Amino acid sequence: MNTSRALLYSFTDPTFRPLKSPPDISSPKRRPRERLNFRVRLHADHRCCVFRVSARNSGRGETGKVYADVKSERYEIVDSVPESVKLEKDALEDVVLDSTMPWWEEFPKRWVIVILCFSAFLLCNMDRVNMSIAILPMSAENNWNPATVGLIQSSFFWGYLLTQIAGGIWADKVGGKKVLGFGVIWWSVATILTPVAAKVGLPFLLVVRAFMGIGEGVAMPAMNNILSKWVPVSERSRSLAFVYSGMYLGSVTGLAFSPFLIHQYGWPSVFYSFGSLGTVWFAAWLSKAHSSPHDDPQLRPAEKKLIFANSFSKEPVETIPWGLILSKAPVWALIVSHFCHNWGTFILLTWMPTYYNQVLKFNLTESSLFCVLPWLTMAFSANLGGWIADTLVSKGLSVTTVRKIMQSIGFLGPAFFLTQLSHVDSPAMAVLCMACSQGTDAFSQSGLYSNHQDIAPRYSGVLLGLSNTAGVLAGVLGTAATGYILQHGKNSSLAFITAETMIYIAISCVAHSLPSLLKIETLNLTTSESRALIHSLIAFSGSWDDVFKVSVGLYLVGTVVWNLFSTGEKILD
């Protein structure tokens, strides 16, 4: 006995008219030449027949075929149809449609967007941190001193700084899909060109690294814009933490694979292989992503309703109310806190392999492998923090309180563990302190990094670009200053002036600008008092301890600013 499928009926709309219209299965509008498969189960007189229906939109009309699973066996041919196989007209009175849509088509579209953003940020940090490993053989090959290495490391931030606000404005006006796609392709090409530029000369290398920063600079504002439209408030912390954990896992991947590629194929192979991955991501992004749920014709009604339940106005942004934005104290709290946070974060990102190599005496492979542990810790902590934050919000705790709790952990945790580095007496404990420092730092993803969408959802791209500009300034100045500190120590007037100026700006914002915006009297420090505080934070002697002291000081300043002036409520429509 054989089992096969028998074609019972083939139809083309409008000739096909069922006896009774089947129930609406809410299938989304499909693109031409897309197939829809489902089963029809018919019940009559204690019998059940199951038919498979295949329908295709060919672009010229709806066509379909009905199949039945049949078994062939010996039988006698008779002139009339037996009563047992007759199908009465009322058999369709009890029609049940079972959708057989593949599971990947039922997967929430908003999380498809989140996963694609996660992948983009994975590539973002893979392409960024590979230089922190490759710079060791590159500097040996070209006889670069620490100051030159610091200049090369900071050149990325020159371009990164230029496109923060511009990327936010662009994303808010034309949509995050175009902007993020542009960014990935741009920085991937710049990554591939890095070895060529290095062989031509140092000025060309600095330009290419700056060009790479231009591409990566639009990524965060574009991502923030697109997620503000796709992700409901109840999932905001989780989604953003997951996306930002892509950066941490990108660091893990880059630090883990870079030494292998360098040893096997030379340092240029790192840039060629990592850069080429951007084209693969871009193809998936073009086919799956949409800037807004309104633009996605395949979005299911139930998911659309969930997304729009707590939505804001979807009208495009025509003009940016800069005066209104800059008049809000929570906006300045974001800017100052972002600066304080990124000073320490970017120093660790770019200088950690060098620290492991020079201070802990690890070789190239060991340096990169031990760098992986802190980033893995960050990836875990970011998602843990996102889950905790969303849980607290769902249980009734105010968004403001949640954001302050999470960001306080993100500031005070790294500050504590960095201060312990000068007291440890083994490489293992130093690595553990680094891991704990960056693990607690990752709670910031549910703090200040989620706050842009809280306070100004329509302008979230611009707002993140604005605050991240301050963060990038911290990266540029902190990375370059670290090189000067390590090379010149107390003789490095540039390093001292840079750190002093930046901390003074942060303290001034706390002591003068923000209180005046709130019309309150607080932290009324004089200039001499501010400078005394700065000098208590900075005591350069040319060691890594002094590098970390500046970071700790800024973490403490950020904690004060954030808890005084931040909010989780919407302040801009």
N, C-alpha and C positions, 0 to 999 in steps of 0.2 A: 504494500500500500504506500503510495507517494503523497506528499503534501506539496501544494503549490498555490499560486495566487491566480484567481480567475478574474478577468475584466468583465464586470457586469454592465457598466454603463459609461459612456463618454459624453460629456455635455459641453456646450459653449453658450455663455450668457448672450442674449436673454432667453434662449429656448428652454433652459433648465429652470423648472419651477417645482420645488418640492411641495408635497401635499400640505405640509405645515412648515412655517419658517423655523429653522433651528434657533436655539438660544444664542444670544449675543455672547461671544467669547472674548470680546474687547480686544481683538487683535489689532495692533497698530497698523497704520497705513504703510503698505510695503512698496518698495521700489520695483520698477519693471523687472520682469523675468525672475521674480523671487517666488519660491515654492512655499505653500502652506499645506501641511499634512495634519490630519486629525482622524479620529475614529468615530463612527456612528454606531451606537448600540441600540438595537431594536428589540422590544419585548412584546410578545403576543402569545397568549395561551400557555403560560409557563415555559415558553421557549425564548431563547435569546439568540440573535444573530449579530455578529460584529462585522462591519464593513470598514475598509480603509479608504479614505477619500484623499485624493491628491489634487490640489488646485494650483494653478500657475497663472500669474499675470504676465502675459506675453507682450503687453504694451498695446495690443489690438483688441483686447477683451478678455474676460475671465473664462478660462477653460478648466476642465477637471475630469477626472476619471475615478470610478468607483470600483474597488476590488473586493473580493471575498476570499478568505482562506478556505481552500477546499481540499478534500482528500479523495483520491481516485481509488475505486475498487470495482470489482465485477458487479454488473447490474443488468437487468432486463429492460429492453426498450419497450415502452408502452405508448399507446396513442394519447392518453390523457395525463395531465399533471396530477400526481398523487395529492390527496388532501393534506398530507403531512408536510409538504413543502410549499403549500400555497401561502402567499403573503397578502393579507387583507388590507384594504385601504386605510383602516384605522390603526395599522401597525405603527405608523409614525407619530401616534398620539403621545408615545412615551419615548421621545428621542433624547439621548444623552450624548453630548459632545465631549470627548476627552482630548484635550490638547496634547500633542506630542512634540511641542516646541523644545529643542535641545536646551539643557540646563544653562549653557553659556549665554543663550538669548534671554533667559529669564533673570540672569544676574543683574542686580540694580545698576542702571546706567550711571548714576551719580558715583558709584564706587568704581566703575570703569574709568571715569574721569580721574578719580583720586589715584588709582593704580598707575595710570599713564603719567600723572604729575609726579608720583613717587619715582617712576622709572627715569623721568627727565632729571630729577634731582640726584638720583643715583649716578647718572652719567656726568652731571654737573661737578660733583666732588671727585669722581674718578679722574676727570680731566684736570681738576685743580690740584689735587694732592700729588699727582705723579711727579710734578716738578720738585716737591719737597724731598723725594727720593732721588730723582735723576740729577738734582743739583749737586749731589756729592761727587759722582764721577765727572760731571760737567765742570765743576770748579777745580777739580784736580787736573783735568785735561787742559784747562785754560788759565790756570794759576790765578783764580779769582780770590780776593781776600774777603773776610766776613762783611765788610762794608759793601762790596760789590754784590755779594750774594743777597744781602738785605735789600739792595736796590732792585735786583732782578725779582725777588719775591714780592716786593711792594708794587712793581710796575703793573702787575695784574689789576691792582685796585685803582689805578689811574683810569682805565676804561670802565671798570666796574662802577666807579663813582659817577661817571658821566651819564649813564643810562638809567639810574634809579628813578628819578622823578619823571624823566622823559618816558621811560617804559611804563610807569604807572598811568600817566596821562594817555598814552597810546592805547593801553589795554582797556581803560575805562571808556574810551571813545570807539574803538574798532573791535573790541572783544579779545579775550585772553587767548583764544585758539591761534590766531594769526601771530600774535606777539611771541608766545612761547615757542611756536614752531620756528619762527625766524631766529630766536635766540639760540636754540639747540643747533641748528644748521651753521650759524655764524661761528659759535665757539668750537664746534667740531672741526671746521675748516682751519681755524686758527691753531688748534691743537696739532693738526697734521703738519702745518707749516713751521712749527716751533724748531725742529732739528735743522731745517734749511736755514732759518734765520740765525740760529746759533753759530752755524759754520760761516755765515757771511760776516757777522760781526756783532758786537754787543749792542750798538744802537738799534740794529734791526731786530734783535731778540727782544729788547724792551718794547718796541712798537708792536710786535706780534703778541706779546703777553698782554699789552694794553688792549689790543683788538679782541683778544679772548675775553677780557673783562667786560668789554662792551656787550658781547653776546650773553654772558652769564648775568650781567646786570639787570636785564629785563625779565629774568626768570621768576624771581620772587614776586614782583608786582603783578605779572601776568597770572601766575598761579593763584595769588590772593584774589584777584579779580574773578577768575573763573570759578573758584570754589565758593566765593561769596554768593554766587548765583545758583550753584548746584547743591550745596550741602545745607540742610536745615540746622537750626541752632542746636538742637539736641545732639547732633553728631559732629559739631564743629571742632571741639578739642581733639577728638579721636582722629578725625580726618586730617587735620593739620599736623598732628603729632606723627601720623603715619607717613605723610608726605615728607616732612622734615627728617624722619628717620631714614629716608632714602639717601639724604646727604651723608648721614653717618655711615650707612652701609656702603655708600660709594667710597668713603674714605677707607673703610675696611678692605673693600675689593681692590682699590688702587694701591694701598700700602702692601697688600698681600701678594699681588701679582707683579708689581713693578720690579722687585728684586730679581724674580725669576726671569722676566723678560730681559732685564739688563744683563744678567750673567750669561744668558743663552744667546741673545741676539744683539746686545749693545743697547745703550741708553736711548737712541732714536726710536727703537721699536716700540717703546712705551707710548710715545705720542702718536705713532702711526696706527697702532692697534686700537687704542682707546678712542681716538678721534673718529675712526671709521664706524664705530657703533652708533653714532648719532644718526646716520642715514637710515638704519633699521628702525630706530624709534620714530623717526619722522614719517615713515610710510604708515606705521600703525596709527600715529596721531592724526594724519590726514583722513583716514578712513573711519575712525571711531569717535573722534572728539567733536564737540560743538561748544561754542562760547556760552550758550545759554540753553536751558531746557526748552525755551520757545523755538529754538532752531533745530531741535531734534525731532524728526517726524516719526521715529520709532519708539519714542518714550511712552511707556504704558500710562494710562490715565491714573491708576492708583498711585504710582510713583510721582507723577506730576502733581497730584493733589497734596502728597506729603511734602514735596519740596516747596510748594507755594503757600503752605499753611502759615508760615511765619515769614513770608517774603516781603521785600521792599519794592518800591517802584522800579519797574524794569525799563523805563524810558531812558534812552541813551543820554550820557552826560554831554552837555553842550559846552558849558563853561565851568571852570573850577573856581569856587568861592575862596580864594586864597586868604583874603582878609578874615573871613569867618573861621576858617580852619586854624589859622595861626593865632587867633584870639582865644582859643580854648586851652585851658590849663592841662587837661588830660592828653592833648596832642603833644604839648611840650614835655610832659612826663614820659611819653613814648619815645620822643626824640632823645632826651638825655639818657634814659634807661637803655635804649638801644646802643648808644655810644659806649656807655659803661660796660655793657655786656660784651660787645664785640671786641673791645680792646683785648681782653683776656682770651676770648675764644679764638680770634685770628692768630694771635701769637702762638697759641698751642697748635693750631692747625698747620702753620707754616714752619715753625721752628722745632717741633717736638722730635723729629728724627735726628736733627742736629744735636739737641740736648742729650738724647740717648747715646749718640755717638761720642760726643766730646766729654760729657760729665759721667755717664754711666759706663763708658768704654765698650759699648756694644758695636759690633761690626755692622755693615750695611744691611745684611739679612736680618740680624737680630733687632736692629733699630726698627725696621719696618714691621716685623712680626710683633714686637712689643707695643708698637703704636696701634695695632689692631685692637687690643683689649679695651682701651678707653672708648674707642668708637663703637665697639659692640655694646659696651655698657650704656652709651648714649642712646643707641637704637632701642635697647630694651627699656630704658628709663623714660624715653619720650613717649612710647606707647603706653607704658604704665601710667605716666602722668596724665595722658589724654583720657584714659579710661577712668581714672580717679576724678578728674575734673568734671567730665560729663555725668558721672554718677552723682557727684555732689550737687550739680545743677539740677538734675532730675529729682533729687530728694528735697528740693526747695531752698537750698542755700543760694544766696544772691550771686549773680555772675561777678559782681565787683569783688566780693569776698573771696570767691574761688580764684580769680585772677591774681589777687594780692598774695594769697597763700602760695600759689604755685610759683610765682615769680620771686618771692622771698626765698623759697628753697633754691631757686635757680641762681640767686646772687650769693646767699650766705654759705651754701654748701661748697661751691668752688673756692670762696674766700678762705674758709676754714682749712680745706685740704691743701691748698697752695702754701699756707703758712707752715704746714707740717713738713714740707719738702726739705727745709733746712735742718730738720731735727732727725731725719731718718738716716740710718747708717748702712743700708743695703740697697742694691738696685731693685730687688723685688719689692721692697716697701715703697720705693720711689714710684715704681710703675703702679702699685696699688693706689697710692695717693693721686696720681694722674687719672686713673680710672674712676675713682670716687669723685674727683673734682669735676670731670666731664659728665659723669653720670648724673650728678645733681644739677649741673648746668642745663641738661636736657629738659628739665621741668619748665624751663622758660618757654617751650613750645606751647604750653597750656597757659602761659602767662602773657607776656608782652606780645608774642608772635600771634596769639589768637585775638588780641585786643583791637586790632585795626578793623576787623569785621564787626566787632561789638559796637564800637562807637561811631563808625561811619561806613556802613555797608556799601552805599552807592559809590563812595570815594575810597574804597579800601585799597585799590591799586595805587592811587596817588599817595595815600597816607603811608602805605608801606614803603613806597619809593622815597618819601620824605624822611621817615625815620631811619630807613636803611642807608640813606645818604650819610647820616651822622655815624651810623655803624661802620660804613666803609671808610670814612675819614679816620675812624679809630683803627681800622685795619691797616690803612696806608701808613699812618704815622707810627702806630705801635710796632708794626713789622720792621719799618726802616729804623726806628729808634732802638730797637733791640739789637740790631747789627752794630750800631754805633756804640751802644752801652758795652757790648761784649768786646769790642775792639779797643775802645779808648778809655773806658771807665770814667774816672772823675774828669779826665781831660776832654771828654766829649760834651762840649758846651751845647752842640746842636741837639743831642739826645736829651740833655737836661732841660733845655728851653722848650723842646717839643712836648715832653711829658708835663712840664710845669704849666705850659700854656693850655694844654688840653684839660688838665685837672682843674685849672682856674676857671675855664669856661664852664665846666660842669658844676662847680661849686657856685659860680655866679648865677647860673640858671636857677639853682635851688634857693640861693639867698636873696635874689633880687627879682628876676624875671617872673618866676612862677607866683611868688607871693603877691606881686603887684597885679597879676592877672586875676587872682582870687580876692584881691583887695583885703588882705590880711597882713598882720605883722608877724613874721616868723623867720627864724634863721637869719637875723639881721647882722651878718658878719661884715666887718670892715675889711678894706683891702689888705691891711697888715695882718689881720686875723686869718684871712684866707690864705695869704702867702705862708704864714706860720704853719697852717694845716698842711699845705702842700709840701713844705720842707720836712714835715714829720712823716710824710708818706714816701719821700724820695731820699735815699742816701746812697748815691752811686759809688760803687767801688769796682765796677767791671765784672760782677759775678751774676750768675743766674738768679740768685736770691734777690738781687735788686730788680731784675726784670719782673719777678713775681710780685714784689712789693707794690709796684705801680698798679698791677692788675687788681690786687687785693684792695687797695685804696679806692679804686674806681668801683669795684663791686659794692663797697660799703656806701659810697655816694649814691649809687643807683638804687640801693635798698631804701634809703631815706626818701628819695624823690618819688619812687614808685608808690610807696605806702601813703605818702602825703597827698598825691595829686591824681592818681589813676582812678578810672571808673570802668565798670563793665556795661554801663547803660548807653543807649544810643544818644549822641549829642548833635549829630548832623543828619539831616534828611537828604 
